[in-house]
Structures are given as C-alpha cells and as structure tokens.
C-alpha cells in the first residue's frame, strides 16, 4: 500500500493473512508434488537423456547407475562409482513414471482449482495479486505439459524415439519434464 493509502481494517488484515497463507500452502503443496514425482521418475529420466544423446530408442533393459550416499571413491585417474551398474526393466520404470506423473497432474489440478477460485479483490495490495497471478500461470502451464508427458508414456510404444523427427515420444517426455521443472523453478522465485 502506498504512502497515502487507507489503513486496512482488522477484518481486511485478517483476510489478507488468510489469502497469503492459502497461497503459501498451495506453493508448498506444489513443491512437495514435484519433489515426489521427481523421486519416482529420476531413473527413467536419466536413461531417456542417455538414449537421446546416443540417438537411439530405449531397450527393454537398460543400465542404471546405482548411487548411494557416499559411494564415490577416489581412484588414481578418475572417479568411479563403488556400486556396479545394474540392469532395469524399462517397462516397469515406464509404468511407475506414468503413475507418478498422473498423481502429480491430479494433485496440481486439485490445488490449481482451489487457487483459481480464490481470486484476489481489487483492494488487495499488488504483491498479493501478483503472487496469485504467478501461481495461476504455473497451474495453467504445467497441466498441459503433464498431460503430454503422460501421453508419451502410454502404449502403444511408450517413449518411442524417431531420430529423424523432433516430436517423438521420447523427446516429448524429456522436454515436458524440463518445462515442468522450469515452471516450478520460476514459481520458487516469488516465494
């Protein structure tokens, strides 16, 4: 509020505090949802990045580098993981990733509908309206990306890669997750 603005009543201050708390809870829930999703899809995401760099399709079994707490040991010439790479079934990872992204999408849609329905009134200070706009933009942006990631994980041929075309399922999966992460990062900027 500006220098010559009216002083807020106690009811208005209470309403602003409730609005601010609601936005804070929604932001925290989004952070939690992204963290949970990332925890469940990180192995598949790493494998997909490697497949894109090598310009190939996913194999039924892929090597997954297992890393735990402090497993890097100093070797004379380089660093090597102390645990050997392990083979994983990509169909299992794809199924787990699809469930994780669907859970994320459903939670974000629920949180988003609550935030979008709680619009700030014109007397709210600009920072509150701006925070609401940022959060609303986040929800409206990530939901279509989450849906495209889910579609890339669906049969037939989930995560099929076609090196000649850029809009194949493998690219859509990786790019969609990158866009969700970028949107989440920009959401953290106002918090």
LINRANOR-V623152 format. One record per residue. RES is the residue in one letter. SS is DSSP state (h for helix, s for strand, l for the rest). NEAR is the number of other C-alpha atoms within 10 Angstrom. D_LAST is the distance of its C-alpha to the last C-alpha in Angstrom with 2 decimals. Layout:
# LINRANOR-V623152
<<RES | SS | NEAR | D_LAST> <RES | SS | NEAR | D_LAST>>
This chain:
# LINRANOR-V623152
<<X | l | 12 | 19.34> <X | l | 6 | 21.98> <X | l | 5 | 24.79> <X | l | 6 | 27.25> <X | l | 7 | 25.10> <X | l | 8 | 26.39> <X | l | 9 | 25.24> <X | l | 13 | 23.42> <X | l | 9 | 25.52> <X | h | 9 | 24.65> <X | h | 9 | 24.45> <X | h | 13 | 21.95> <X | h | 13 | 19.79> <X | h | 12 | 20.06> <X | h | 13 | 19.20> <X | h | 17 | 16.01> <X | h | 12 | 15.01> <X | h | 12 | 15.94> <X | h | 19 | 14.05> <X | h | 15 | 10.76> <X | h | 12 | 11.67> <X | h | 15 | 12.68> <X | h | 21 | 9.48> <X | h | 15 | 7.78> <X | h | 13 | 10.95> <X | h | 18 | 11.01> <X | h | 21 | 7.82> <X | h | 14 | 9.42> <X | h | 15 | 12.70> <X | h | 23 | 11.85> <X | h | 16 | 10.99> <X | h | 13 | 14.20> <X | h | 20 | 16.14> <X | h | 19 | 15.55> <X | h | 13 | 16.43> <X | h | 15 | 19.51> <X | h | 21 | 20.60> <X | h | 18 | 20.41> <X | h | 12 | 22.38> <X | h | 17 | 25.07> <X | h | 20 | 25.44> <X | h | 13 | 25.08> <X | h | 17 | 28.88> <X | h | 21 | 29.74> <X | h | 19 | 27.19> <X | h | 14 | 28.76> <X | h | 18 | 32.21> <X | h | 22 | 31.40> <X | h | 15 | 30.16> <X | h | 13 | 33.40> <X | h | 17 | 35.45> <X | h | 18 | 33.96> <X | h | 9 | 34.69> <X | l | 10 | 38.18> <X | l | 13 | 38.58> <X | l | 15 | 39.84> <X | l | 15 | 39.33> <X | l | 19 | 38.20> <X | l | 13 | 41.05> <X | l | 11 | 41.72> <X | s | 13 | 41.04> <X | s | 17 | 38.71> <X | s | 14 | 38.29> <X | s | 16 | 35.13> <X | l | 16 | 34.54> <X | l | 14 | 33.86> <X | l | 13 | 31.79> <X | l | 10 | 31.31> <X | l | 5 | 29.87> <X | l | 8 | 32.07> <X | l | 12 | 34.50> <X | s | 13 | 34.77> <X | s | 11 | 37.99> <X | s | 11 | 39.25> <X | l | 9 | 42.22> <X | l | 6 | 44.56> <X | l | 6 | 43.46> <X | l | 7 | 40.05> <X | s | 10 | 37.48> <X | s | 12 | 38.33> <X | s | 16 | 36.70> <X | l | 14 | 38.75> <X | l | 12 | 38.55> <X | l | 12 | 40.45> <X | l | 13 | 38.87> <X | s | 11 | 39.39> <X | s | 13 | 40.26> <X | s | 17 | 38.08> <X | s | 13 | 38.97> <X | h | 18 | 36.70> <X | h | 16 | 37.55> <X | h | 13 | 36.09> <X | h | 17 | 32.86> <X | h | 20 | 32.70> <X | h | 14 | 33.23> <X | h | 17 | 30.55> <X | h | 24 | 28.05> <X | h | 22 | 28.96> <X | h | 17 | 28.43> <X | h | 21 | 25.02> <X | h | 24 | 23.82> <X | h | 17 | 25.49> <X | h | 15 | 23.73> <X | h | 23 | 20.33> <X | h | 23 | 21.38> <X | h | 15 | 22.70> <X | h | 15 | 19.69> <X | h | 23 | 17.31> <X | h | 16 | 19.99> <X | h | 12 | 20.19> <X | h | 18 | 16.51> <X | h | 21 | 16.48> <X | h | 13 | 19.60> <X | h | 14 | 18.25> <X | h | 21 | 15.21> <X | h | 16 | 17.59> <X | h | 9 | 20.17> <X | l | 13 | 18.09> <X | l | 13 | 18.00> <X | l | 19 | 17.21> <X | l | 9 | 20.43> <X | l | 8 | 21.45> <X | l | 10 | 21.34> <X | l | 16 | 17.59> <X | l | 13 | 16.03> <X | h | 12 | 14.80> <X | h | 11 | 11.11> <X | h | 16 | 11.28> <X | h | 16 | 13.38> <X | h | 13 | 11.32> <X | h | 18 | 8.22> <X | h | 20 | 11.13> <X | h | 16 | 12.72> <X | h | 17 | 10.05> <X | h | 26 | 10.00> <X | h | 17 | 13.77> <X | h | 15 | 14.36> <X | h | 20 | 12.84> <X | h | 24 | 15.28> <X | h | 15 | 18.10> <X | h | 14 | 17.84> <X | h | 23 | 17.67> <X | h | 18 | 20.41> <X | h | 14 | 23.18> <X | h | 20 | 22.32> <X | h | 23 | 22.44> <X | h | 15 | 25.73> <X | h | 17 | 27.15> <X | h | 26 | 26.41> <X | h | 23 | 28.19> <X | h | 16 | 31.07> <X | h | 24 | 31.44> <X | h | 25 | 31.91> <X | l | 14 | 34.53> <X | l | 9 | 38.28> <X | l | 8 | 40.51> <X | l | 10 | 39.78> <X | l | 19 | 36.11> <X | l | 23 | 34.47> <X | l | 17 | 37.69> <X | l | 22 | 37.60> <X | l | 16 | 39.69> <X | l | 15 | 39.54> <X | l | 8 | 41.19> <X | l | 8 | 38.49> <X | l | 11 | 34.76> <X | l | 13 | 33.67> <X | l | 16 | 35.00> <X | h | 22 | 33.31> <X | h | 27 | 32.42> <X | h | 22 | 30.66> <X | h | 21 | 28.86> <X | h | 24 | 27.63> <X | h | 19 | 26.27> <X | h | 16 | 24.86> <X | h | 21 | 23.24> <X | h | 21 | 21.45> <X | h | 13 | 20.41> <X | h | 15 | 19.01> <X | h | 21 | 17.05> <X | h | 16 | 15.64> <X | h | 13 | 14.90> <X | h | 18 | 13.15> <X | h | 19 | 11.04> <X | h | 12 | 10.32> <X | h | 14 | 9.39> <X | h | 18 | 7.01> <X | h | 14 | 5.18> <X | h | 8 | 5.60> <X | h | 12 | 3.79> <X | l | 10 | 0.00>>
